[in-house]
Amino acid sequence: MTTTRLSIFPLAGALLFPRMHLPLHIFEPRYRAMISDAMARDRRIGMVQPRPNLPAGSGGRADRPALFDIGCIGKIAEFEASEDGRYNLILEGLSLFRIVRELDVATAFRQVEAELIAGPGTAEMLSLSRRSALESESRAFAEAQGYAVDWDAVARLDDESLVNGIAQIAPFDVAAKQALLEAGNIENRAELIIQLMQFFGRHDGENSVTLQ
């Protein structure tokens, strides 16, 4: 088992996939410290979602919620520091990981020992029927939610960018987002997106879509 030490950024609703990008605005002092540390080392951090409605981990501290086991390593591809000490950056997804254990550290940010999850070395492709169904359902979902979408630009996306891009930006709840991250391949992920759009594509009053 290949493991690595990761500083982690727990953020609900934020997914990162290998070969995808995620913009972040960093303002909390502990995460500014994490980014400074990453920039001085290998520019890597681990994105992972906190588990909703579960007791806090790491000694029961309220600011350290229990985490899902699987996240994605991101490398800081673009970095900008503002005059007030905040950071704007773009993460490039490298590899999914599974948390083996959380480490007892003195840093304000959390660190884990993580096992890398091997993935395909090149971009995955959808069947033509799945691609067509996903585009059709996405159009219906966007129209129902009142979203303005450049469908010409969508049509030019490769399959992996389309599927994982939808998974990243769709307003599904934390559990649904995690299920998308953990789907075994993009065929399964695309099918799950279609199901979520069909059966759970409704506003819950807080501008998000819920998985019941």
C-alpha positions as semicolon CSV with decimal commas, in nm:
position;residue;x (nm);y (nm);z (nm)
1;M;0,000;0,000;0,000
2;T;0,144;0,336;-0,106
3;T;0,070;0,604;0,151
4;T;0,148;0,972;0,174
5;R;0,117;1,247;0,433
6;L;-0,137;1,512;0,338
7;S;-0,253;1,842;0,480
8;I;-0,627;1,845;0,426
9;F;-0,887;2,110;0,353
10;P;-1,231;1,984;0,466
11;L;-1,491;2,170;0,261
12;A;-1,851;2,057;0,216
13;G;-1,976;2,056;-0,142
14;A;-1,632;2,104;-0,297
15;L;-1,526;1,816;-0,522
16;L;-1,201;1,776;-0,711
17;F;-1,127;1,504;-0,965
18;P;-0,800;1,399;-1,128
19;R;-0,726;1,619;-1,432
20;M;-0,989;1,873;-1,325
21;H;-0,942;2,217;-1,169
22;L;-1,096;2,381;-0,863
23;P;-1,068;2,754;-0,778
24;L;-1,041;2,837;-0,407
25;H;-1,041;3,156;-0,204
26;I;-0,851;3,102;0,122
27;F;-0,914;3,343;0,408
28;E;-0,916;3,151;0,740
29;P;-0,581;3,182;0,923
30;R;-0,535;2,806;0,967
31;Y;-0,586;2,742;0,597
32;R;-0,367;3,033;0,498
33;A;-0,101;2,861;0,711
34;M;-0,175;2,533;0,530
35;I;-0,129;2,694;0,188
36;S;0,195;2,864;0,296
37;D;0,322;2,527;0,419
38;A;0,218;2,355;0,095
39;M;0,389;2,620;-0,118
40;A;0,710;2,565;0,076
41;R;0,688;2,189;0,024
42;D;0,529;2,010;-0,273
43;R;0,229;2,241;-0,340
44;R;-0,014;1,955;-0,259
45;I;-0,321;1,955;-0,034
46;G;-0,602;1,705;0,008
47;M;-0,962;1,810;-0,058
48;V;-1,215;1,608;0,142
49;Q;-1,573;1,662;0,256
50;P;-1,679;1,663;0,622
51;R;-1,947;1,412;0,706
52;P;-2,279;1,580;0,786
53;N;-2,459;1,518;1,115
54;L;-2,186;1,305;1,271
55;P;-1,993;1,368;1,595
56;A;-1,670;1,561;1,562
57;G;-1,350;1,364;1,532
58;S;-0,995;1,422;1,654
59;G;-1,071;1,446;2,023
60;G;-1,426;1,568;1,980
61;R;-1,334;1,924;1,881
62;A;-1,622;2,103;1,713
63;D;-1,388;2,259;1,458
64;R;-1,266;1,915;1,350
65;P;-1,570;1,737;1,203
66;A;-1,567;1,371;1,107
67;L;-1,451;1,324;0,749
68;F;-1,544;1,106;0,456
69;D;-1,276;0,848;0,382
70;I;-1,217;0,944;0,018
71;G;-1,099;1,275;-0,123
72;C;-0,871;1,406;-0,397
73;I;-0,517;1,540;-0,389
74;G;-0,481;1,877;-0,555
75;K;-0,162;2,050;-0,665
76;I;-0,156;2,430;-0,648
77;A;-0,133;2,518;-1,017
78;E;-0,199;2,892;-0,984
79;F;-0,142;3,109;-0,678
80;E;-0,211;3,472;-0,595
81;A;-0,170;3,647;-0,260
82;S;-0,371;3,959;-0,181
83;E;-0,250;4,251;0,030
84;D;-0,470;4,146;0,325
85;G;-0,309;3,801;0,341
86;R;-0,578;3,605;0,161
87;Y;-0,500;3,363;-0,119
88;N;-0,668;3,288;-0,450
89;L;-0,555;2,966;-0,607
90;I;-0,647;2,696;-0,854
91;L;-0,598;2,331;-0,767
92;E;-0,523;2,070;-1,031
93;G;-0,654;1,725;-0,938
94;L;-0,386;1,456;-0,920
95;S;-0,526;1,141;-0,756
96;L;-0,806;1,019;-0,535
97;F;-0,700;0,909;-0,189
98;R;-0,841;0,713;0,104
99;I;-0,769;0,830;0,458
100;V;-0,586;0,563;0,659
101;R;-0,565;0,763;0,982
102;E;-0,557;1,119;1,105
103;L;-0,221;1,231;1,243
104;D;-0,163;1,396;1,579
105;V;0,001;1,722;1,476
106;A;0,072;2,062;1,628
107;T;-0,039;2,256;1,320
108;A;-0,373;2,438;1,320
109;F;-0,463;2,254;0,999
110;R;-0,532;1,881;0,997
111;Q;-0,301;1,620;0,847
112;V;-0,364;1,258;0,754
113;E;-0,187;0,949;0,633
114;A;-0,358;0,860;0,306
115;E;-0,352;0,574;0,059
116;L;-0,345;0,674;-0,307
117;I;-0,621;0,525;-0,521
118;A;-0,500;0,425;-0,865
119;G;-0,708;0,559;-1,150
120;P;-0,698;0,546;-1,530
121;G;-0,389;0,705;-1,675
122;T;-0,582;0,878;-1,951
123;A;-0,920;1,048;-1,983
124;E;-1,218;0,811;-1,974
125;M;-1,487;0,802;-2,240
126;L;-1,863;0,755;-2,231
127;S;-2,075;0,544;-2,460
128;L;-2,260;0,753;-2,718
129;S;-2,595;0,668;-2,563
130;R;-2,483;0,773;-2,214
131;R;-2,339;1,100;-2,345
132;S;-2,663;1,177;-2,527
133;A;-2,874;1,095;-2,221
134;L;-2,654;1,307;-1,995
135;E;-2,671;1,610;-2,224
136;S;-3,047;1,574;-2,261
137;E;-3,109;1,543;-1,889
138;S;-2,870;1,831;-1,815
139;R;-3,065;2,057;-2,050
140;A;-3,393;1,967;-1,880
141;F;-3,242;2,016;-1,534
142;A;-3,086;2,352;-1,623
143;E;-3,412;2,476;-1,771
144;A;-3,610;2,366;-1,466
145;Q;-3,363;2,538;-1,231
146;G;-3,339;2,853;-1,441
147;Y;-2,968;2,819;-1,523
148;A;-2,816;2,990;-1,827
149;V;-2,579;2,747;-2,002
150;D;-2,361;2,782;-2,311
151;W;-2,461;2,452;-2,470
152;D;-2,226;2,501;-2,766
153;A;-1,936;2,509;-2,522
154;V;-2,075;2,205;-2,339
155;A;-2,091;2,009;-2,665
156;R;-1,718;2,071;-2,719
157;L;-1,617;1,922;-2,383
158;D;-1,461;1,577;-2,376
159;D;-1,658;1,314;-2,186
160;E;-1,451;1,322;-1,869
161;S;-1,456;1,702;-1,845
162;L;-1,833;1,703;-1,898
163;V;-1,915;1,439;-1,637
164;N;-1,671;1,552;-1,371
165;G;-1,745;1,918;-1,437
166;I;-2,116;1,860;-1,374
167;A;-2,033;1,663;-1,059
168;Q;-1,823;1,955;-0,932
169;I;-2,072;2,235;-0,994
170;A;-2,415;2,070;-0,962
171;P;-2,603;2,188;-0,649
172;F;-2,646;1,844;-0,495
173;D;-2,609;1,787;-0,122
174;V;-2,295;1,654;0,048
175;A;-2,400;1,288;0,041
176;A;-2,481;1,303;-0,329
177;K;-2,156;1,482;-0,404
178;Q;-1,960;1,214;-0,220
179;A;-2,140;0,937;-0,407
180;L;-2,036;1,104;-0,733
181;L;-1,675;1,126;-0,619
182;E;-1,669;0,759;-0,523
183;A;-1,837;0,629;-0,841
184;G;-1,605;0,372;-0,995
185;N;-1,584;0,524;-1,344
186;I;-1,741;0,800;-1,550
187;E;-2,009;0,571;-1,694
188;N;-2,134;0,505;-1,340
189;R;-2,088;0,870;-1,246
190;A;-2,284;0,989;-1,549
191;E;-2,567;0,748;-1,473
192;L;-2,578;0,869;-1,112
193;I;-2,589;1,232;-1,226
194;I;-2,882;1,148;-1,453
195;Q;-3,065;0,978;-1,166
196;L;-3,000;1,270;-0,931
197;M;-3,128;1,518;-1,186
198;Q;-3,438;1,311;-1,257
199;F;-3,542;1,220;-0,905
200;F;-3,387;1,479;-0,676
201;G;-3,370;1,783;-0,899
202;R;-3,567;2,019;-0,685
203;H;-3,479;2,317;-0,469
204;D;-3,489;2,256;-0,094
205;G;-3,536;2,624;-0,008
206;E;-3,163;2,690;0,037
207;N;-3,062;2,694;-0,329
208;S;-2,938;2,337;-0,325
209;V;-3,065;2,001;-0,443
210;T;-3,120;1,733;-0,185
211;L;-3,066;1,358;-0,186
212;Q;-3,328;1,190;0,030
